[in-house]
Amino acid sequence: MKIYFQNFGFCTFKSKIKKIYISALETLGLDFKGFSVNLRFTDKTEIQALNKSFRKIDKVTDVLSFPNLDFVKGKGIDSKVLAQNISPDDGLVPLGDIAICKEIACLQATEYRHSFKREVCFLALHGFLHLLGFDHMTKEDEEEMQEIANEILLKQKVGRNV
């Protein structure tokens, strides 16, 4: 597994995000680790432009995900589809891109009274779950996604004040 961090600079918790992604795959029973993810910090202007361009919503948001494959709620994907999507550059299957607005993450960390690290880890996981086919279009789906995220963050000891 490879995470391509963009605009993260000297971020001390990149390895924690990687562990969270591995834990997510294990929790969901997915035995596939030959993938890559692009994870990018943005500012408010960039994330609003992405949101407007791709979702037709002209407002700032905390995290956006852009999946490359059609996972069905973390149930995996056909091995032939995976084989067809292997990148010649790194030999991995690119799952997609995740953009996190650093400014919104800071504001939300303060609002929810936990650390910036915890908020970024949560948002990175939230985006990753979207790449694996999860969504929160219904209340039940939102609760399921939140429950899975909380379980994974607890396993990885990413509590309120990390």
Contacts in CASP RR format, 6 or more apart in sequence:
PFRMAT RR
TARGET T0000
AUTHOR 0000-0000-0000
METHOD contacts of the structure
MODEL  1
MKIYFQNFGFCTFKSKIKKIYISALETLGLDFKGFSVNLRFTDKTEIQAL
NKSFRKIDKVTDVLSFPNLDFVKGKGIDSKVLAQNISPDDGLVPLGDIAI
CKEIACLQATEYRHSFKREVCFLALHGFLHLLGFDHMTKEDEEEMQEIAN
EILLKQKVGRNV
1 18 0 8 1.000
1 21 0 8 1.000
1 22 0 8 1.000
1 33 0 8 1.000
1 34 0 8 1.000
1 35 0 8 1.000
1 36 0 8 1.000
1 37 0 8 1.000
1 92 0 8 1.000
2 35 0 8 1.000
2 36 0 8 1.000
2 37 0 8 1.000
2 90 0 8 1.000
2 92 0 8 1.000
3 14 0 8 1.000
3 17 0 8 1.000
3 18 0 8 1.000
3 21 0 8 1.000
3 36 0 8 1.000
3 37 0 8 1.000
3 38 0 8 1.000
3 39 0 8 1.000
4 36 0 8 1.000
4 37 0 8 1.000
4 38 0 8 1.000
4 39 0 8 1.000
5 11 0 8 1.000
5 14 0 8 1.000
5 39 0 8 1.000
5 40 0 8 1.000
6 38 0 8 1.000
6 39 0 8 1.000
6 40 0 8 1.000
6 41 0 8 1.000
7 40 0 8 1.000
7 41 0 8 1.000
7 42 0 8 1.000
7 102 0 8 1.000
8 14 0 8 1.000
8 39 0 8 1.000
8 41 0 8 1.000
12 117 0 8 1.000
13 117 0 8 1.000
13 120 0 8 1.000
13 121 0 8 1.000
16 117 0 8 1.000
16 121 0 8 1.000
16 156 0 8 1.000
16 158 0 8 1.000
17 39 0 8 1.000
17 120 0 8 1.000
17 121 0 8 1.000
17 124 0 8 1.000
19 156 0 8 1.000
20 121 0 8 1.000
20 124 0 8 1.000
20 125 0 8 1.000
20 128 0 8 1.000
20 152 0 8 1.000
20 153 0 8 1.000
20 156 0 8 1.000
20 158 0 8 1.000
21 37 0 8 1.000
21 124 0 8 1.000
21 125 0 8 1.000
21 128 0 8 1.000
22 33 0 8 1.000
23 152 0 8 1.000
23 155 0 8 1.000
23 156 0 8 1.000
24 125 0 8 1.000
24 128 0 8 1.000
24 129 0 8 1.000
24 132 0 8 1.000
24 148 0 8 1.000
24 152 0 8 1.000
25 31 0 8 1.000
25 32 0 8 1.000
25 33 0 8 1.000
27 148 0 8 1.000
27 151 0 8 1.000
27 152 0 8 1.000
27 155 0 8 1.000
28 74 0 8 1.000
28 132 0 8 1.000
28 148 0 8 1.000
30 74 0 8 1.000
30 76 0 8 1.000
30 132 0 8 1.000
32 76 0 8 1.000
32 82 0 8 1.000
32 93 0 8 1.000
34 91 0 8 1.000
34 92 0 8 1.000
34 93 0 8 1.000
35 92 0 8 1.000
35 93 0 8 1.000
35 94 0 8 1.000
35 95 0 8 1.000
36 87 0 8 1.000
36 90 0 8 1.000
36 92 0 8 1.000
36 93 0 8 1.000
36 94 0 8 1.000
36 95 0 8 1.000
37 94 0 8 1.000
37 95 0 8 1.000
37 96 0 8 1.000
37 97 0 8 1.000
37 98 0 8 1.000
37 128 0 8 1.000
37 131 0 8 1.000
38 94 0 8 1.000
38 96 0 8 1.000
38 97 0 8 1.000
38 98 0 8 1.000
39 97 0 8 1.000
39 98 0 8 1.000
39 100 0 8 1.000
39 124 0 8 1.000
40 97 0 8 1.000
40 98 0 8 1.000
40 99 0 8 1.000
40 100 0 8 1.000
41 99 0 8 1.000
41 100 0 8 1.000
41 101 0 8 1.000
41 102 0 8 1.000
42 50 0 8 1.000
42 99 0 8 1.000
42 100 0 8 1.000
42 101 0 8 1.000
42 102 0 8 1.000
43 101 0 8 1.000
43 102 0 8 1.000
43 103 0 8 1.000
44 60 0 8 1.000
44 101 0 8 1.000
44 103 0 8 1.000
44 104 0 8 1.000
46 99 0 8 1.000
46 101 0 8 1.000
47 60 0 8 1.000
47 61 0 8 1.000
47 62 0 8 1.000
47 64 0 8 1.000
47 99 0 8 1.000
47 101 0 8 1.000
47 104 0 8 1.000
48 58 0 8 1.000
48 59 0 8 1.000
48 60 0 8 1.000
48 61 0 8 1.000
50 64 0 8 1.000
50 99 0 8 1.000
51 57 0 8 1.000
51 58 0 8 1.000
51 59 0 8 1.000
51 60 0 8 1.000
51 61 0 8 1.000
51 64 0 8 1.000
52 58 0 8 1.000
54 64 0 8 1.000
54 66 0 8 1.000
55 64 0 8 1.000
60 101 0 8 1.000
60 104 0 8 1.000
61 101 0 8 1.000
61 104 0 8 1.000
62 100 0 8 1.000
62 101 0 8 1.000
62 104 0 8 1.000
62 105 0 8 1.000
62 108 0 8 1.000
62 123 0 8 1.000
63 98 0 8 1.000
63 99 0 8 1.000
63 100 0 8 1.000
63 101 0 8 1.000
63 123 0 8 1.000
63 124 0 8 1.000
63 126 0 8 1.000
63 127 0 8 1.000
64 98 0 8 1.000
64 99 0 8 1.000
64 127 0 8 1.000
65 96 0 8 1.000
65 97 0 8 1.000
65 98 0 8 1.000
65 127 0 8 1.000
65 128 0 8 1.000
65 130 0 8 1.000
65 131 0 8 1.000
66 96 0 8 1.000
66 97 0 8 1.000
66 98 0 8 1.000
66 99 0 8 1.000
67 95 0 8 1.000
67 96 0 8 1.000
67 130 0 8 1.000
67 131 0 8 1.000
67 133 0 8 1.000
68 85 0 8 1.000
68 93 0 8 1.000
68 94 0 8 1.000
68 95 0 8 1.000
68 96 0 8 1.000
68 131 0 8 1.000
69 77 0 8 1.000
69 81 0 8 1.000
69 82 0 8 1.000
69 85 0 8 1.000
69 93 0 8 1.000
69 95 0 8 1.000
69 96 0 8 1.000
69 131 0 8 1.000
70 77 0 8 1.000
70 133 0 8 1.000
71 77 0 8 1.000
71 131 0 8 1.000
71 132 0 8 1.000
71 133 0 8 1.000
72 133 0 8 1.000
73 132 0 8 1.000
73 133 0 8 1.000
73 134 0 8 1.000
74 129 0 8 1.000
74 132 0 8 1.000
74 133 0 8 1.000
74 134 0 8 1.000
76 132 0 8 1.000
82 93 0 8 1.000
85 93 0 8 1.000
85 94 0 8 1.000
86 92 0 8 1.000
86 93 0 8 1.000
87 93 0 8 1.000
87 94 0 8 1.000
95 128 0 8 1.000
95 131 0 8 1.000
95 132 0 8 1.000
96 131 0 8 1.000
98 124 0 8 1.000
98 127 0 8 1.000
98 128 0 8 1.000
98 130 0 8 1.000
98 131 0 8 1.000
100 120 0 8 1.000
100 123 0 8 1.000
100 124 0 8 1.000
105 116 0 8 1.000
105 119 0 8 1.000
105 120 0 8 1.000
105 123 0 8 1.000
106 116 0 8 1.000
106 119 0 8 1.000
108 119 0 8 1.000
109 115 0 8 1.000
109 116 0 8 1.000
109 118 0 8 1.000
109 119 0 8 1.000
112 119 0 8 1.000
113 160 0 8 1.000
114 159 0 8 1.000
114 160 0 8 1.000
114 161 0 8 1.000
114 162 0 8 1.000
115 160 0 8 1.000
115 161 0 8 1.000
115 162 0 8 1.000
117 158 0 8 1.000
117 162 0 8 1.000
118 153 0 8 1.000
118 158 0 8 1.000
118 159 0 8 1.000
118 160 0 8 1.000
118 161 0 8 1.000
118 162 0 8 1.000
121 153 0 8 1.000
121 156 0 8 1.000
121 158 0 8 1.000
121 162 0 8 1.000
122 149 0 8 1.000
122 153 0 8 1.000
122 158 0 8 1.000
125 149 0 8 1.000
125 152 0 8 1.000
125 153 0 8 1.000
126 145 0 8 1.000
126 149 0 8 1.000
129 145 0 8 1.000
129 148 0 8 1.000
129 149 0 8 1.000
134 141 0 8 1.000
134 144 0 8 1.000
134 145 0 8 1.000
134 148 0 8 1.000
135 141 0 8 1.000
135 145 0 8 1.000
136 142 0 8 1.000
136 145 0 8 1.000
136 146 0 8 1.000
153 159 0 8 1.000
END
